[in-house]
Amino acid sequence: MRITSVRQHHVENSLDGAYRPTWIPGYPQATNEGEVIEIETDEGIVGYAASPSFAGGIEYEEQLSLFLVGKDPHNLREIRRGLRTFDLLGPRPWHIEMALWDIIGKDAGKPVYELLGGEGREIPVYASTGEHKEVEDRVEYVEERVSEGFEAVKLRFGRDRIEDDLRVAHRVRDDFPDLTLMVDANMGWKARVVDEGRTWTFSEATRVARELDALGVEWLEEPLDRHDYAGYARLRDKTDIDIAGGEFTDGVHELRELLRQNALDIVQPDCSIACGLGQAKSIADEAERAGARYTPHSWTNGLGLVANLHIAAATDARWFEYPYEPPFVPEARDFFLAEAVEHENGEISPPDAPGLGVEINEDELNGR
């Protein structure tokens, strides 16, 4: 089997309003945009990959074709070498690997999770918020998610005043004593369209970690810069709460360094932006051997969510991230899939059709 063509589609969906992602300070997001890559083979099997994108998109179809056309999609080792070169010259290419696994699964007649050694198990999801809200608004949000069957919610920190963040966490805990809570500080990285948004000092991160631990919070995510390996290890030594991170690393070497330096209790690579689908499974296995847990990041789009879900089903992941911050709802997140990926009573399982197991809405790819 050989790759015969690579086609890129910039896709865009207008949200029903706007929200302000904590990782893009000062920027109201009113669209969900992505780059969908369609890889065709000489046996008629087509695989799809997707990554998040900038407003207006970024073109790399022609350049990517140089590294893929003529290659056997089963030869992941060879193609990864080319993708590492592409990473030096252009945008991150790690999402491409999901299209290769999509092809491999379709060729074998098996879902990707089975090829990775997993099973189509149900995984509890947590409702992942995406912006800062005032106390009453966030409590109302949590009430709605609990009524839908969610048993866990992740809050976003990072306001100008830490006390405002903690006030929300205390109130949610008071009103929902049995709810599993996670907190994402979003200090690991930010897309600074405007020069806004503060970064915690080590002392501030320590203070927050200790207070959240007293509230029984499951984990604290990215309280420091993503490259501060020593700081993460030191924070783990000084606090008892689990420390999570690794969603936006660039390649497996950074994830391995986080594990080598005992920087994380929970490693969270997103296969569409951090390291690739098969490589994310390898990191999950390495994390297990190192005594760490694996729970992937999945806040990109429907195809990225599904790819990460296949990996999670092939590991012992206890939770799976379910992005949900209206107007960023499942239908808006998954707009270029034929059907949105819905949870059932707070649980989700990977599609069991061959490959990634989802159908693409061709009208969205063609701008109709």
C-alpha positions as CSV (number, residue, x, y, z in Angstrom):
1,M,0.0,0.0,0.0
2,R,1.3,3.5,-0.9
3,I,0.1,7.0,-0.1
4,T,-1.0,8.7,-3.4
5,S,-2.3,12.1,-2.3
6,V,-2.5,14.5,0.6
7,R,-5.3,17.0,0.7
8,Q,-5.8,19.8,3.3
9,H,-9.1,21.4,4.3
10,H,-9.4,24.4,6.5
11,V,-12.7,24.1,8.3
12,E,-14.4,26.7,10.4
13,N,-17.6,26.7,12.4
14,S,-19.2,29.8,13.9
15,L,-20.2,29.3,17.6
16,D,-23.5,30.5,18.9
17,G,-21.8,33.5,20.6
18,A,-18.3,33.7,22.1
19,Y,-16.4,32.6,25.1
20,R,-13.0,33.6,26.4
21,P,-10.6,30.7,26.7
22,T,-8.2,31.0,29.6
23,W,-5.3,29.9,27.4
24,I,-5.9,32.8,25.0
25,P,-5.9,35.8,27.4
26,G,-8.1,38.7,26.3
27,Y,-9.4,37.0,23.2
28,P,-13.1,36.2,22.7
29,Q,-13.4,33.0,20.6
30,A,-16.4,32.9,18.3
31,T,-15.3,30.1,15.9
32,N,-13.9,26.6,16.1
33,E,-11.3,26.3,13.3
34,G,-9.1,23.3,12.3
35,E,-7.0,21.8,9.6
36,V,-8.3,18.5,8.4
37,I,-5.8,16.3,6.5
38,E,-7.1,13.7,4.1
39,I,-4.6,11.0,3.1
40,E,-5.5,8.7,0.2
41,T,-3.9,5.4,-0.7
42,D,-3.5,3.3,-3.9
43,E,-6.0,0.8,-2.4
44,G,-8.7,3.3,-2.1
45,I,-8.5,3.6,1.7
46,V,-8.6,7.1,3.0
47,G,-7.5,8.3,6.5
48,Y,-8.2,11.5,8.3
49,A,-6.4,13.7,10.8
50,A,-7.1,17.1,12.3
51,S,-5.4,19.7,14.3
52,P,-6.6,23.0,15.8
53,S,-5.8,26.1,13.7
54,F,-5.2,29.8,13.7
55,A,-7.9,32.2,12.5
56,G,-7.8,32.0,8.7
57,G,-5.8,28.8,8.6
58,I,-2.2,27.9,7.7
59,E,-1.4,26.1,4.5
60,Y,1.1,23.2,4.4
61,E,-0.5,20.6,2.0
62,E,2.2,20.9,-0.6
63,Q,5.1,20.7,1.9
64,L,3.5,17.8,3.8
65,S,3.0,15.9,0.5
66,L,6.8,15.8,0.0
67,F,7.1,13.7,3.2
68,L,4.2,11.4,2.7
69,V,3.4,10.6,-1.0
70,G,4.8,7.3,-2.0
71,K,5.3,6.0,1.5
72,D,3.6,2.9,3.0
73,P,1.3,4.2,5.7
74,H,2.1,1.1,7.8
75,N,5.7,2.2,8.0
76,L,5.3,4.5,11.0
77,R,9.0,4.5,11.9
78,E,10.0,5.9,8.5
79,I,7.2,8.4,8.3
80,R,7.9,9.7,11.9
81,R,11.5,10.4,10.8
82,G,10.1,12.6,8.1
83,L,7.6,14.3,10.4
84,R,10.5,15.2,12.8
85,T,12.1,17.0,9.9
86,F,8.8,18.7,9.0
87,D,8.6,19.8,12.6
88,L,11.9,21.7,12.3
89,L,10.7,23.5,9.2
90,G,7.0,24.1,9.6
91,P,3.9,23.7,11.9
92,R,3.6,20.8,14.3
93,P,2.8,17.6,12.3
94,W,2.0,15.2,15.0
95,H,-1.7,15.1,14.2
96,I,-0.8,13.3,10.9
97,E,-0.2,10.1,12.7
98,M,-3.9,9.7,13.5
99,A,-4.6,9.5,9.7
100,L,-2.1,6.7,9.4
101,W,-3.7,4.7,12.2
102,D,-7.1,5.4,10.6
103,I,-5.8,3.8,7.4
104,I,-4.1,0.9,9.2
105,G,-7.3,0.2,11.2
106,K,-9.5,0.3,8.1
107,D,-7.1,-2.0,6.2
108,A,-7.1,-4.5,9.1
109,G,-10.8,-4.2,9.7
110,K,-10.2,-3.3,13.3
111,P,-10.7,-0.2,15.5
112,V,-7.6,1.6,16.5
113,Y,-8.0,0.9,20.2
114,E,-7.9,-2.8,19.4
115,L,-4.7,-2.4,17.4
116,L,-3.2,-0.6,20.5
117,G,-4.1,-3.6,22.7
118,G,-7.2,-2.1,24.3
119,E,-10.9,-2.8,24.4
120,G,-14.0,-0.7,23.9
121,R,-14.5,0.1,27.5
122,E,-16.5,2.9,29.0
123,I,-14.4,5.6,30.6
124,P,-15.8,8.2,33.0
125,V,-15.6,11.7,31.6
126,Y,-15.1,15.1,33.3
127,A,-16.8,18.2,32.1
128,S,-13.9,20.4,31.2
129,T,-14.6,24.1,31.5
130,G,-12.8,26.7,29.3
131,E,-13.1,30.1,30.8
132,H,-13.3,32.0,34.1
133,K,-16.8,32.6,35.4
134,E,-18.1,34.3,38.5
135,V,-19.1,32.1,41.4
136,E,-22.9,31.9,40.8
137,D,-22.5,31.3,37.1
138,R,-20.1,28.5,37.7
139,V,-22.3,26.9,40.3
140,E,-25.2,27.0,37.8
141,Y,-22.9,25.4,35.2
142,V,-22.0,22.6,37.6
143,E,-25.6,22.0,38.5
144,E,-26.4,21.5,34.8
145,R,-23.6,19.1,34.2
146,V,-24.4,17.0,37.3
147,S,-28.0,16.8,36.1
148,E,-26.7,15.4,32.8
149,G,-24.8,12.6,34.6
150,F,-21.3,14.0,35.0
151,E,-19.5,13.0,38.2
152,A,-16.5,15.2,37.7
153,V,-15.8,18.8,36.6
154,K,-12.5,20.6,35.8
155,L,-12.4,24.3,36.8
156,R,-10.1,26.9,35.2
157,F,-7.8,29.1,37.3
158,G,-5.6,32.0,36.3
159,R,-7.4,35.2,37.2
160,D,-5.5,38.3,38.2
161,R,-6.3,37.5,41.8
162,I,-5.8,34.0,43.1
163,E,-8.4,34.6,45.8
164,D,-11.0,34.9,43.0
165,D,-10.0,31.5,41.7
166,L,-10.1,29.9,45.1
167,R,-13.5,31.4,45.9
168,V,-15.0,29.5,43.0
169,A,-13.4,26.2,44.0
170,H,-14.5,26.6,47.7
171,R,-18.1,27.3,46.7
172,V,-18.3,24.4,44.2
173,R,-16.9,22.1,46.8
174,D,-19.4,23.4,49.4
175,D,-22.3,22.9,47.1
176,F,-21.2,19.6,45.6
177,P,-19.3,17.7,48.4
178,D,-19.2,14.4,46.5
179,L,-18.3,15.8,43.1
180,T,-14.8,14.9,41.7
181,L,-13.0,18.2,41.0
182,M,-9.9,19.0,39.0
183,V,-8.3,22.3,38.4
184,D,-6.3,23.6,35.4
185,A,-4.1,26.6,36.1
186,N,-3.2,27.1,32.4
187,M,0.3,28.3,33.5
188,G,2.1,25.9,31.2
189,W,1.6,27.9,28.0
190,K,-0.6,30.6,26.6
191,A,-1.4,31.9,23.1
192,R,-0.8,35.5,23.8
193,V,-2.8,37.3,21.1
194,V,-2.6,40.3,23.4
195,D,-0.2,40.8,26.3
196,E,-2.5,39.8,29.1
197,G,-2.6,37.0,31.7
198,R,-0.3,36.5,34.6
199,T,2.0,33.6,35.5
200,W,2.2,32.2,39.0
201,T,5.4,32.2,41.0
202,F,6.5,28.9,42.6
203,S,5.3,30.2,46.0
204,E,1.9,31.0,44.5
205,A,1.7,27.5,42.9
206,T,2.6,25.9,46.2
207,R,-0.1,27.9,48.1
208,V,-2.8,27.0,45.6
209,A,-1.8,23.3,45.5
210,R,-2.0,23.0,49.3
211,E,-5.4,24.7,49.5
212,L,-6.8,22.6,46.7
213,D,-5.5,19.5,48.4
214,A,-7.4,20.4,51.5
215,L,-10.5,20.7,49.3
216,G,-10.0,17.2,48.1
217,V,-9.3,18.2,44.5
218,E,-8.2,15.3,42.2
219,W,-5.3,17.1,40.5
220,L,-3.8,20.5,39.8
221,E,-2.9,20.9,36.1
222,E,0.0,23.0,34.7
223,P,0.7,25.3,37.7
224,L,4.1,26.2,36.2
225,D,5.7,26.8,32.8
226,R,5.7,23.6,30.8
227,H,9.5,23.5,30.6
228,D,10.1,24.1,34.3
229,Y,10.9,20.4,35.0
230,A,12.8,21.1,38.2
231,G,10.1,23.3,39.4
232,Y,7.4,20.7,38.9
233,A,9.5,18.0,40.7
234,R,10.1,20.5,43.6
235,L,6.4,21.3,43.7
236,R,5.6,17.6,44.0
237,D,8.0,17.2,46.9
238,K,6.4,20.1,48.7
239,T,2.7,19.2,48.2
240,D,0.5,16.2,48.3
241,I,-2.0,16.9,45.5
242,D,-1.4,15.1,42.2
243,I,0.3,17.4,39.6
244,A,-0.7,17.0,36.0
245,G,0.7,18.4,32.7
246,G,2.3,17.7,29.3
247,E,-0.6,18.5,27.0
248,F,1.3,20.9,24.7
249,T,4.8,19.4,24.6
250,D,6.5,19.2,21.3
251,G,7.5,15.6,20.6
252,V,8.1,12.6,22.9
253,H,11.5,13.8,24.1
254,E,9.9,16.6,26.3
255,L,7.4,14.1,27.7
256,R,10.2,11.6,28.5
257,E,12.1,14.4,30.2
258,L,9.1,15.2,32.4
259,L,8.9,11.5,33.4
260,R,12.7,11.3,33.9
261,Q,12.8,14.2,36.2
262,N,9.7,12.9,38.2
263,A,7.9,16.1,37.3
264,L,4.4,14.8,37.1
265,D,1.9,12.4,38.7
266,I,-0.3,12.5,35.7
267,V,0.9,12.9,32.1
268,Q,-1.5,14.4,29.6
269,P,-0.2,14.5,26.0
270,D,-2.7,15.3,23.3
271,C,-1.9,13.2,20.3
272,S,-3.1,15.8,17.9
273,I,-0.7,18.5,19.1
274,A,2.0,17.0,21.3
275,C,3.4,13.7,20.0
276,G,1.2,11.6,17.7
277,L,-1.2,8.8,18.3
278,G,1.1,5.8,18.6
279,Q,3.7,7.7,20.4
280,A,1.1,8.9,23.0
281,K,0.4,5.3,23.7
282,S,4.1,4.7,24.2
283,I,4.3,7.6,26.6
284,A,1.3,6.2,28.5
285,D,3.1,2.9,28.9
286,E,6.3,4.6,30.0
287,A,4.3,6.6,32.5
288,E,2.9,3.5,34.0
289,R,6.3,2.0,34.4
290,A,7.5,5.2,36.1
291,G,4.5,5.1,38.5
292,A,2.7,8.0,36.9
293,R,-0.9,8.0,35.5
294,Y,-2.0,8.9,31.9
295,T,-5.1,11.0,31.1
296,P,-5.0,12.7,27.8
297,H,-5.9,16.3,26.9
298,S,-8.6,16.5,24.3
299,W,-9.6,20.1,23.8
300,T,-9.3,20.5,20.0
301,N,-12.1,19.1,17.8
302,G,-14.2,16.0,17.4
303,L,-11.5,14.0,15.5
304,G,-8.8,14.9,18.0
305,L,-11.1,13.8,20.8
306,V,-11.8,10.5,19.2
307,A,-8.1,9.8,18.5
308,N,-7.2,10.4,22.1
309,L,-10.2,8.3,23.2
310,H,-8.8,5.3,21.4
311,I,-5.5,5.7,23.2
312,A,-7.3,6.1,26.6
313,A,-9.3,2.9,25.9
314,A,-5.9,1.1,25.5
315,T,-4.6,2.3,28.8
316,D,-5.8,2.3,32.4
317,A,-6.9,6.0,32.2
318,R,-9.4,6.7,35.0
319,W,-10.9,9.9,33.4
320,F,-11.3,11.4,30.0
321,E,-11.6,15.1,29.2
322,Y,-14.9,16.2,27.7
323,P,-14.7,19.8,26.6
324,Y,-17.9,21.6,27.5
325,E,-18.1,25.4,27.9
326,P,-21.1,26.8,26.1
327,P,-21.1,27.9,23.3
328,F,-18.3,25.4,22.9
329,V,-20.7,22.4,23.1
330,P,-20.3,18.9,21.5
331,E,-22.1,19.9,18.3
332,A,-19.8,22.9,17.8
333,R,-16.7,20.9,18.8
334,D,-17.5,18.0,16.4
335,F,-19.0,20.0,13.6
336,F,-17.0,18.3,10.8
337,L,-18.0,14.8,11.9
338,A,-21.2,13.2,10.7
339,E,-22.4,12.9,14.3
340,A,-21.2,14.5,17.5
341,V,-19.5,12.3,20.1
342,E,-21.8,12.3,23.0
343,H,-21.3,10.9,26.5
344,E,-23.9,8.7,28.2
345,N,-24.5,9.3,31.9
346,G,-21.0,10.6,32.3
347,E,-19.2,7.9,30.4
348,I,-17.8,7.5,26.9
349,S,-16.4,4.7,24.8
350,P,-14.5,4.7,21.6
351,P,-16.2,4.0,18.2
352,D,-15.9,0.3,17.3
353,A,-15.9,0.7,13.5
354,P,-12.5,0.1,11.7
355,G,-9.9,2.8,12.0
356,L,-10.9,5.8,14.1
357,G,-14.4,4.7,13.5
358,V,-16.1,8.0,12.7
359,E,-17.6,9.4,9.5
360,I,-16.5,12.9,8.1
361,N,-19.1,15.4,7.0
362,E,-17.9,16.0,3.4
363,D,-19.9,19.2,3.1
364,E,-17.9,20.8,5.9
365,L,-14.7,19.8,4.2
366,N,-15.8,21.3,0.9
367,G,-17.1,24.5,2.5
368,R,-20.8,23.8,1.8
